[in-house]
Amino acid sequence: MSTVGKAVSLLELFTLDEPEIGLSDLARKAGLDKATARRLLMALANHRLIEQEPQS
């Protein structure tokens, strides 16, 4: 799967019922290691596609 595909798969995990997901859960659900998931999440946040809660 391409990097873009992995990033989109992360975005698809966020729902109205589950708008917040921890890194470990997100990585597990996406089938990614935590380092890859974190790197992709940071890229998505840098492009303002997601935001991290300040206390997280």
Secondary structure in CASP SS format (residue, H / E / C, confidence):
PFRMAT SS
TARGET T0000
AUTHOR 0000-0000-0000
METHOD secondary structure of the structure
MODEL  1
M C 1.00
S C 1.00
T H 1.00
V H 1.00
G H 1.00
K H 1.00
A H 1.00
V H 1.00
S H 1.00
L H 1.00
L H 1.00
E H 1.00
L H 1.00
F C 1.00
T C 1.00
L C 1.00
D C 1.00
E C 1.00
P C 1.00
E C 1.00
I C 1.00
G C 1.00
L H 1.00
S H 1.00
D H 1.00
L H 1.00
A H 1.00
R H 1.00
K H 1.00
A H 1.00
G C 1.00
L C 1.00
D C 1.00
K H 1.00
A H 1.00
T H 1.00
A H 1.00
R H 1.00
R H 1.00
L H 1.00
L H 1.00
M H 1.00
A H 1.00
L H 1.00
A H 1.00
N H 1.00
H C 1.00
R C 1.00
L C 1.00
I C 1.00
E C 1.00
Q C 1.00
E C 1.00
P C 1.00
Q C 1.00
S C 1.00
END
